[in-house]
Every structure is written in structure tokens, then in C-alpha cells.
């Protein structure tokens, strides 16, 4: 394996964070589609999720 390949690999924590972020965004998208949250709430929560990761 080259040195460049090692630098491009994701750590397990980075992978976990990507998965968690995707799950959270999926959940709030579902809540919006089912009208359990408003569009304004969706965007507020989405920004909070993005800033968390």
C-alpha cells in the first residue's frame, strides 16, 4: 500500500459519523414527508445535524 493510500483512508470514527449523519437526515426527511414537522423545522434540524458532524 502506498503512503498516499493510507492518507486517503477513512478512520472508523469518520465512517461512523457519515453513517450517523445519513441516518439522522433520513429520519428528519421522513418526518417532513409525513407532516410531523414543518419545512422550517426540517431546515433548522438539518443545519444542527450538519454543524454537529
WOCOR-V539630 format. One record per backbone hydrogen bond with DSSP energy under -1.0 kcal/mol. NH is the residue of the N-H (numbers start at 1). CO is the residue of the C=O. If there is no record, write none. Layout:
NH,CO / NH,CO
This chain:
6,2 / 7,3 / 8,4 / 15,11 / 16,12 / 17,13 / 18,14 / 19,15 / 20,16 / 21,17 / 22,18 / 23,19 / 24,20 / 25,21 / 26,22 / 27,23 / 28,24 / 29,25 / 30,26 / 31,27 / 32,28 / 33,29 / 34,30 / 35,32 / 36,31 / 37,31 / 42,38 / 43,39 / 44,40 / 45,41 / 46,42 / 47,43 / 48,44 / 49,45 / 50,46 / 51,47 / 52,48 / 53,49
